[in-house]
Structures are given as structure tokens and as C-alpha cells.
Amino acid sequence: MAAAMGLRLLSFSRRALRTPRPSSLPARRGYQGGSPADSRKDLLEIPLPPWQERPSEPLQAKRARLLYESRKRGMLENCLLLSLFAKENLNSMTERQLNLYDRLINEPSNDWDIYYWATEAKPTPEVFENDVMVMLKEFTKNKNKEQRLRQPDLEYLFELSR
Amino acid sequence: MAASAGAASRGLAKRLFRPPAGAWPAACQALARNFHFTVYGKKNASAKVSDSISTQYPVVDHEFDAVVVGAGGAGLRAAFGLSEAGFNTACVTKLFPTRSHTVAAQGGINAALGNMEEDNWRWHFYDTVKGSDWLGDQDAIHYMTEEAPAAVVELENYGMPFSRTEEGKIYQRAFGGQSLQFGKGGQAHRCCCVADRTGHSLLHTLYGRSLRYDTSYFVEYFALDLLMENGECRGVIALCIEDGSIHRLRAKNTVIATGGYGRTFFSCTSAHTSTGDGTAMVTRAGLPCQDLEFVQFHPTGSPRGVKMIKWVLLSLGEEKTRRDSLTRTVGHLVTPCLQGVGIFLVLLGVSSLTPPDFQQLKHSSLGCASPVFSLQIIWSGCFRNGCFYIEGILQRPVFQPATHVSFYIRGCGPEKDHVYLQLHHLPPQQLAMRLPGISETAMIFAGVDVTKEPIPVLPTVHYNMGGIPTNYKGQVITHVNGKDQVVPGLYACGEAASASVHGANRLGANSLLDLVVFGRACALSIAESCKPGEPVPSIKPNAGEESVANLDKLRFANGNIRTSELRLNMQKTMQSHAAVFRTGSVLQEGCEKLSHIYRDLDDLKTFDRGIVWNTDLVETLELQNLMLCAMQTIYGAEARKESRGAHAREDYKVRVDEYDFSKPIQGQQKRPFEEHWRKHTLSFVDVKTGKVTLRYRPVIDKTLNEEDCATVPPAIRSY
């Protein structure tokens, strides 16, 4: 398994060397290497079953499910971000917000996309632009400069109820 | 029996395309029999969150031709291959398939297609054997490297959009450790990728395709144990996380593809789902696991694993002997923008290191993972305020944007387990422009503003070379009376298995190849030995009862130690005692500590008494699995008294083979099996007591076809 996680590389074209990017433009991230652009043929030709909302799911079960699904992700960055986000916000989200969050973390097939949208490395698709996404983006900025190096222990769920 | 891998698989492939003669899937998909297991567990109602506290566990029985545990790259490839061959296949996974850890793989798949330059799979074979430090089984490596081009082309035909060159051929790029002409011809370009999302594309393609063949997916089901009877594997028992029901999936063939167990260490790059579930299931079934002490450490990550920057600096003052350590971190991406950028690595508490040691390093030329790149590094160091500052500049930009360099540094002091990477001496605009990724990740995860403060970095676990021992066909083996013996009905592939192609060290981009080739091999082996619709062997009516009893015990556990606390203790012990550089006394201390921690598993305390989406319970089950893997890792490391590949011992710095390969073999006395270390470790754990038993099995040196591909005789590994 290649070890390209975590370091976003700037592709270095000659033009970039001569005219440095203005700081307002977000730097292009994502490994570019020397390969041509992504044709995304697999995503277009092999559609996966669409995400389905669960309208009859009890709220408590929905929260518990989203907690599990926030903690178990495809890569470490999302595991940390989403589990901490869930700790802070899951219990206070309304049903509508929970459904939006459900769609956000379960519909995209590439976990990296969620990370890129949250860190604003790539623009968020319209369908996911909602208040939950705004919350996630704010959370990602880490304005309080906390150390987010471990998933939260689950005890917080039970401390609330005491 | 010595048929070449190519001919064998071509023969198998032919069989797949012939319609099965009159075979109809006899077993129906789900024989649901509501069978109430009454397990009288402890009814402790102190937790308030969940509302259903029941000790009734409804069990649903299913029958399939094959069950695959795990839906990552290897699991999906096996499930897809089996479904395509007409088998009624089930895939049990605790995650949605496209969320398996394979999605994190952004690199690529190595295959000697020869699109960028003339290439030969035998050169790839040589590189892999050498990379494994001659601990890899050469028949499996032969199989993998010979099948690689066919496997990649096959994936392409299934719809994976590999990146292309202008002529329309699959684009291949360089990756560390890959060479031409048996190491003498320069850097090879073998890595095929799908832009930067090879792992994701692999999962998406295979998952999508397998659905068209009616594979039954049991998503968010946690596989608890194997159903073994008379030494044969007859299926798995799994917990449905959604509703707490127990499912017994009986099948003639079970494939384990559950991934690695990076989470046993404090600092690892794997997702929180890499908990060695399959490896532990096999251990609980009384079967051995192989080479678990070989854990690949990534150069530098922030504490607890988020990778900040891929730098590995040479261990101070030990450049000559530490060359081996360079190969430990093969294939890491470095951006051209890091060239010419000066960085400071701050080592705290290294007051004993004198400037002359440092001068020795000053004009060293480092060979990195690839034999070709030699890098001149100009060092200067100064010592002030109790800290040693090393300034390094990557000198010659010999690399194309896609190539890699790594150099290695040792942490400082026993307690200070990390070093600081200082970047704030660089102008902020330069940092933002040239190293945006680091600035961002540092802020998001460490709350560190790189323009003001240094980032803590330390080696992190990246990959597990060891796992469930299999032969080159993917069949799980055990070693009885000096011979390998196949365990009927059980197969393993991917990071969970040890075929063993990676041996003592894995080369970059070989891991995705491993997943694909051995996932396919498992499907082919099963297709070779069984037909769809064959009668599924029966199991005892109470098969799996122990697993449910364990589940119940954990659900109502009310001891003194929280799951999170125990897990942290285990991780810290592993990180401080069985990390990159290992010493005998430290390992022994670690073994004792870990055994103590293992016994604490009986004193666990869980909080969630419910059964619906009980994350606490799942994480506790995962902890049990991690613990078994950790025990085998540290005991295996303590016993192995040599340094080989990723296993580096400070007190035994040399590789101990049957001959001393640094001198001509003529006239040397061959060391007996018990006295050398070129052998696989097979570890068993007695689950009740935590006692680890170690046995050894010889490395397979003979390839599948000696005329086609000659064995590479062991030599001293130097890059």
C-alpha cells in the first residue's frame, strides 16, 4: 500500500515557478504525480446502489448508527475528524440535520472526497452544501487549536445521561 | 506439480468459462431458523442509554458456497471472482465496502507491463525477493509477479480506469525499490495507478461488478469467529451490529481478508478499523499466525499517527550499519518542492552526541530505497540550548515528480519518543506555497501553526507483513511434523494473510498487487476444488456458542478497567517496547507487561448494555482481537535474535542465515535449522491463559518453475 496519505503535494509546473500563485487561490492538492487526469470512468459506468434514507428509524438508533459510522472510516484523517465532530455535534443535531449528516458520510463512495470538502481543498458538490457541511468545515478549521490525535473515548456518551 | 503459475492459472481460467455441467445452486440463500440461544449473562442495568437488555440472542443460519470475511481490496476481489465463477457468495464486512482501509491507498499497483520501458516480471520478482530480505516464499512471489500483468489487465477490463500515456497504454510510474535487470539497470517504472485514487477505484469497481453477480453482502456485520469442526473450517459466526442478531454463515469455503492490525500500536497510520479481526479469529481456532513481528514503520508521523511529513533521516553516527533501515520505508512520496528546502530537525536530549559524530555524517551519500538514487546531503549541525539542530537540504533533484526518497532518523532518548520537525525558520509564503499540505494537516490535527511552532513527529506503524500463513494458492496452512498442511475450507488473502510475498519488508505498491493477485488466487483455488451448489458441511447445533457467550460477557462486563484505558495501555506498551529499534531487555519487559495487560481483559468494564448499534461492544471485541495480535508480535520479536528487514534489533544487528552470505559459501558449514533465523515464525496463543507458543517453518526457496524463473539465492541486502 503506497504511503501517500497526509501530504498534499503541489504540482510544480514551470508556469507556477515563474508566477507564484496569489495567496487567495487555494493550492491544488491531491497527488498529481506525473499521470494524466482522472477519467472517472468507473464512477460513471459502474453506479453503486444509491444511498437510501431511513425514515422509519428511531432517532436514538439513528444517532447510534451515525456514531458507529463516524468512527469507522476508510482512513485515519476521517476517523479522527468525524469521530470528534460526532462527539461535539451528534447529540444536539435535529432529525433533519441527522439525515443530512447521514447522507454526507454514507453517500460518497470515496472517503477522501469528504476530507477534501471538509478541508476545502475541493469544492463541495451542491447536493452536500447545507448547514451540516458548514458545521463540519468550521469544525475542521480547528480554531481552538486542539490536539486531535485520538478518537474520543466512548465514555462521554454515558456521562451525559448521569 | 511444478507447473508454472501462468499455465496453471490459464488452465483454471479456461474452466471458469465453461458453463458448469448441470450444476444449479442447490442451497437456497437463507435458511432462516429462529433458534434462541439462551445464554444467561450478567444482568447489570446500571447503564442508561440503551433500552433493550435482553439475554436472548436470536440466531439466523445461512448457507452459501463461499463466505468472504472482509470487503477491502482482497475480499472484494475474492468475492467478485467467486461470484463470477457461479458460486453463491456472501461477503461479511463491518464496514461499507468502499469504506474499507484500501480506500486510503493512493499509490498504485506494481506490474511488469513494460509500457514505459522494456520490463520483465522476473526483475520484479528479484526486487521483491530482495526487498523481503529472503524471508519471502519464492513460489508465492513468483506467482504474484508473474500474474501481475494479467491481473492488472483484468482489472482494467472490469472497468478500472487506469491512467494512460499519450499512446493509450497504461501509464506506469517509478516507485522505490523497483529496478530493472535484476537491480543493475536503474529505476523501473512499474506502478500503475488511477490518478490518485487507486484504492478507491479498486473498491468501487469490484464492489459494483460483484453486485451484478448477486453477491450477498452482509454490511455492518462483525465476524466473531470461525466455525471449525474436525480441523475443517465450515463457516463464520457474525454479529449484526444493527439489530444484535447472530448469524451463522455455513459454507464449504471461507476466505479471510480482514486486513492488518496497525491499531495495536500507539502511533499508526491505519484507520481505526485495522484491528486484526481475521488474524485473531484464526488464533482462536487454534491455528498459527506467521511472522507477526515484522511490522513496517513509516518514517515520521505525528504522535498517534497522522502523517505529517515523509522524511526519514539517517540514524546519527551509524550510517553504515543503518543502511538496512532505509529500505524499511520504501516508496514514500516526496514532492519536488521539498528539494532545495532546508529543514531543521530538532533532537532533544542528545547532549551525548558530539559534533565529531555529526561531522562523519556530513559528507555521506545516502542510498535510498532504490539502488539508483544516491543523494548528496549537506548537513550542518549545531548544538545549542541542549538541543541538536540538524539542517538538511535535499541536494540533487534527480527525481521526477513521482519518485521517492526517504532517509531515516532515530528518536531521542528512551522517554522522548519523538523529535520535532521545525519549519518556522522558513518564510511563511514559501511554506504556504511549497508545503501547503503539511501546514494544513498540522493545524487540523495537531493545532500547531507551523509558522510558529515545530511539529512533533515519530515513527508510525504502516503495514503488517505478517498474518495468516497461506501457500501460493491462498489456502491457509499449518505446519505439522515438518510439513505444510492445508487447513480444509479456509483461505486467506490480502494484508491479513502472509503468503508470504513481503517477507521481512514490503516494497511500496506491492501491497495493492498482493490484494488483487491473492484475492484472485483464492477464487481460482476454490473454483478448482469445488463446484457451485455442492452440499455444505453441517455444523453442531450449538456451534458458535462460545463466541456468543463471550459477546454476552463483554456486553455486561462490569470490571474495573475501561476498554479505552486498556487499549491505551496496550498501545503504549507496544510503542515503547516493540517499536522500530528493539532491544532484548526492553522486549522482555514488554512481553511481561503485555501478558499482564492481557490478563486484565477479564476485568473490563463496558458501558453500553444495549445490542443495537453498540459501538462500545464492537470496540471491545476489536480490543480482544488486537490483544491477541499484540501478544504474538511482541513475543515473536523477543524470540527472533537477529535483524532482518523491518525487524531491527539493537543487540543483534546482523542477519543470521544458514550460511554467512557476506563470504563465499564454499567451505562454510551450513547452520542447522535451529541455529539460524531464515525461517518463518508460527505463533499460537492459548486464549485462556495468554501463553504464546512459537514454532518455526522453513522459507520456501523453490519457485514454481525453476527453468522459467530461477530462485534468487540469498545475498547481503544492500541498496
Interface residues (C-beta under 8 A of the other chain):
Chain A: M1 A2 A3 A4 M5 G6 L7 R8 L9 L10 S11 F12 P20 R21 S23 A27 R29 G30 Y31 Q32 G33 G34 S35 P36 A37 D38 S39 R40 K41 D42 L43 E45 I46 P47 L48 P49 Q60 A61 A64 R65 L67 Y68 R71 K72 R73 G74 M75 L76 E77 N78 C79 L80 L81 S83 N106 S109 N110 D111 W112 T119 A121 T140 K141 N142 N144 K145 E146 Q147 R148 L149 R150 Q151 D153 L154 E155 L157 F158 S161 R162
Chain B: A47 K48 V49 D51 K94 L95 F96 T98 R99 S100 H101 T102 V103 A104 A105 Q106 G107 G108 G159 M160 P161 S163 R164 T165 Y171 R173 F175 C191 C193 V194 A195 D196 R197 T198 G199 H200 S201 L203 H204 T205 Y207 G208 R209 L211 E220 I241 E242 C268 T269 S270 A271 H272 T273 H298 G301 S302 P303 R304 G305 V306 K307 M308 I309 K310 T329 G331 H332 L333 T335 P336 C337 Q400 P401 A402 Q429 A432 M433 R434 P436 G437 I438 E440 T441 M443 I444 F445 A446 G447 V448 D449 H462 Y463 E495 G508 A509 S511 L512 R562 T563 S564 F607 D608 G610 V612 W613 N614 T615 D616 V618 E619
